[in-house]
Amino acid sequence: MTGERDPESMTSDDTYFEDFTAGDVYEHARGKTLSEDEMHGVAHMTMNTAEAHFNADEMRDSEHGERINYGGTTMSIVLGLASSDTTENVVQTTGLDGIRFHAPVQAGDTLYAVTKVLETDADATDNPDTGFVRFEHYGLNEDEDHIFTGVQECVVKCRPGDER
């Protein structure tokens, strides 16, 4: 996937409803390397006790060769990496759909995000100061392996003075 904006222009104020057009693709400028503490901490906080996340001895002989990250952490990081370019002016996230984990993530992996705008609809909300946007987020690792896909539906503020 290639972005239509220069990475230096990302993380900007251009995150109002009017700034999004269906078909736009954004390669988000930042990446995040997952630490051991993050990998295990979130799984613990959410009461996910799967052996794949905690038992190094068990996982040593698995197809992955070591513990793997809890998918909820992967999803949160990818959505977080995309947020400064997509959801800074979101009033409400109304849905998360199509969540898919395509490859395991392990401590030390660096995650990146790419987002495609699937849909915008100025008439989908009752408030004339907002519009509806559907984003599809893609997570990639440092080798550009596709690790995550998810669709986020949002109610987004209109630019001040640009009531629809």
N, C-alpha and C positions, 0 to 999 in steps of 0.2 A: 504494500500500500504506500502510496506517496501522498504527502500532504500538499494542500493547495496554498498554504500560507508558509512564509518563511518562519523557521523556528524562533527567530529573534522577535517576531511580532506576536508570538504566543504569550500566554499569561498576561492578557491585556484587559482593558475595559470593554472589549467588544463581545460581551456575553449577554446582551439583551435579546429579546425575542426577534427583533428586526435584523439582528446580525447573523442569524442562522438561515440557511437555505438547504432544502433537501438535496442530497448528493455531495455536499461539502465533506471533505475529509481533512482531519487535523492530526498531525503527528505531534504529540505533546513533547515539550522540550526536556522535561526532567525524567530521570530514571530513579529507581529505588532498589538498593541491594538489601536483601532479606537477611537479617541476623538470626542466629540460633535463638536468642531470647525472644525476638518477635515471633518466630515460628512456633515456639512452644507456649509463650505467654497467652496469645489470643486463643489458642486451642484450649488451654486450661480455663481461661475466663469464661468461655462458652460451654464448658463442661463436655467438650469433645474428648473422649477417652480412648479413641481408636489406637491400637498398637502401632499403626503405621506412623503416627506422629511422635510417639514417646519411647518405643522399645527399640533401641539401637541394635541390640543383640538379635532380635527377631528379624529386623529389616536388613541386616547384613547379608543374609542369604536369600533375600527377595529379589525380584526382577529389577528393583530400583537400587539395591546395594546399600542404601542408607535411608534414614527417616525422610518422610515427605511432608510438605507443608499442608496444613488444613486449608481446604478450598475457600472457606470464608475469608481467610486472611488474604489469599490471592485476589479474590474479588474486591475486597476493600482497598487494597493497594492500587489496583488498576483503576477503580472508580476515583480514588483520591488523586492519582496522577492526572486524570482527565478533568478533575473538578475546576481547576483555576481557569480553564479554557471553555468550559461548557456549563457549569452550574453555579457560578458565582452569584447570579441573579435569579436563582430558582426560588420560588415561593413554596413549592411542594413537589416532592418526588411521588408520583402517583402509582408507579409500578416498576418492578424489576422482573423481566421475563427472559426466557431462552437462555438461562444461565448454563454454560457448558465449560467444563475443564478438559482441555485437550491433551495436556501433558503434565507430568508431575513437576512441582517446584520444590527445590531444596535450599537449605541455608547456604548463603553465598551467591545464589542466583540474583541477577539484576533484572528487574521488571520494567517494562516500558508500556506506554499506552498509545493507541491510535483510535480515533473516533470518527464515525461516519454519521452524518445527520440523515436519518431515514425519512422524517416527516416533520412539517410544521403546519399548524392549523390555527389561524387567528380566530376562528369561530367556535373552537372547542371549549372555551371557558366562558363563564357568565360575566366575568370581570373585564371591562374594556381596557384595563391596565395590564393585562396578561395575555399570553398565548401558550399553546401546547407545542412541545418539541419532543420527538422520539429520537434518541441517540442509540447507536450500536457501538459498544466499546470492545476493543480487541486488546488482549494482553499478549506481549511478546517477551521472550527472555533475551539475554545478551547474545545468543546465537540466532536470534530472530525466529525461534520456534514459536508457533502459535500456541499459547498456553490457556487462553481464556476468551470467551465471548459472552456478552450479555447485553440486553436491551434495557435502557432506562427511559422511562416516560416522565416528563416534567412539565409543570406549569411555570413559565418563565415571565419575569417582569418585562414590560415594554420599556423602551428608553424614555426617560422623563420628558414630557412634552410631546411624545409620539403616540398618544393614545390611539389605538386601532379603530 
